[in-house]
């Protein structure tokens, strides 16, 4: 939003220049120097077009980066490391699972991904916890395919290798 305001102010201050960087056509008349060009403070149609293009470009440049999922007042904390988990949540949502079931999935999956972070980033042995939770998720949601969990389980068991490229460890 701040960048959009900056662009509007900048374009307003250059209202005599077109979107493509050229001075308006009346500035190229013979005998008229740059200092004699009439500067107007009103927006012309071309300036509005430039502002709209700039705003659309800024929106495309900075997409929404929320990589967590939300259901009612429950928010995940670890889904940023698994696009497949987010896809699964949205598939379950699309399939019409109840809110209680969705909350249960988010809670269980979030814990599963937390085990991956703890294992890879803090060196904690979470293989048994993650394996049993993986099985509980599969047993609870039998209609869904959780083969993407294999990648996460492999990362949990092999902490020295980078298997999940979405996993980022930050030291405090």
N, C-alpha and C positions, 0 to 999 in steps of 0.2 A: 504494500500500500504506500509506504514511504517513497519507494522508487517511482511509483506512478505519479505521485504528487510532484516529485522532482522533474519528471519528464514533462508534465503539463506546464510547470513554471518555465522550464527551459524552452519549450516550444513557444510559449506565450512571448518570451523575451525575443525570440527570433521569428516573430510572425511575418516578417517581410521576406523570409526565406522559405522556399517550398520544401516539401518532404524529401526531395531528391538532391538538395544542396545547392540548387541554382537560385539566383535572385529572380524575382518576378520579372515578367517580360518587359514592363515599363522601365526597368533600370538599364536596358540595353539600347535606349534611344541615343542617337548620335548627339554629342554635346552635353550629355547629362553625366556628371561625375558621380562617384559613389557617395560623396558628401551631400549631393543635392537630391538624393533619392528620398521620396516622401515615405517616412516611416509611419505606419499605422499601428495602433494598438488593438484594433478589432480583429477577431479571428475571421479568416475567410474559410471557404469550404475546404480548401486544400489543407489548411492547418488542422481543422477538425479531423480530417482523414488521417493525417499524420499522428495525431493524438490517439485515435482509435487503434491504429496499427501498432503504435508503441505499447499501449496497454495490453492488447492481445498477445504481442510478442513477450511481454513480461510475464503474463500468466502462463504461457507455454514454457518459458524459461525456468520458472520456479513451480513445478508441480507439487501437488499435495504429497507430503512425505510421511504421513501417519501410517506406520506399518504395524500398528496394533489393531486388535479387534475389540469391539464394544457390544455388550448386550445389556440393556437397562443400565444399572449402575456398576456393572462388572466390567473392568478393563483389564486386558492382558498386559503383561510386562515383558514378555520374551518372544513374541511372535515376529519380531524384526529379523530373527535369524533363520526363519523358515517361511519362505513364500508358499510352500506346499501346505503348511498348516493354515495359512490365511485362505488359500483356495479351498481347502477342506471345510473350513468354517462357512465360507460363502456357499459352497455346495449344499451343506446341511441346512443352511438358512433358506436357500432356494427350494430344497426338498420339503420344507415345511415342518422341520423338527420343532418340538415344543421349546419354549424359552428355558424351561428347566433342563431339558436335555442339552440345549446349546450351552447353557451356563456350566453344566457338568463337563462338557467337552472342553470348553475354554479353560476351566480350572485344571483339568487333568493334563491337557496338552501344554498349558503354560508351565506346570510343574515339570513335565517331561523335558521341555526346552531349558528350564532352569537347571536341571541336572546336567545338561550338555554344557551350559556356561560354567557351572561350578567345576566340572571335570576338566574342561579344556583350559579355562582361565585361572583357576585356583589350585589345580592339581588334586582335587578331591576324588576319591574312588567312588563313582556313582553307577558303576556298571550293573550291579544287582538291583539297585533301586530303579534305574531306568528300564531295565529288562522286565521287571515285574509290573511297572506302570504301563509299559508298552502293551503287555499282555492284557492288563485290565482295560485299557482303552479299546483294544481289539475285541475283547469279550463284551464290552458295554455297547459298542457301536459296530455290530457284526455286519451290517449292510454296507459298510464302507471299506475301502481299500487303503490300508496304511503302510504300503510298501516303502513310502518315502521315509519311514521311521528307521529303515536299515541304515541310511546315510547318517542319521543322527546317532544311532547306536554305535556305528563304526567310529564316529568322531569321539564319542564318550570313552570308548575302549582304547583308542589310539590318540592320546592327548598331544603327542609331539608332532603329529602330522596335521596338515591343514586339509581337511576333507570337506568341511562346510565353508564355502567362501563368504557366506553372509555373517559368520561368527567373527566378531571383533572383540578382542580383550583389551581393556583399558586398565592400566595400573594407576592406583590412586596416589 
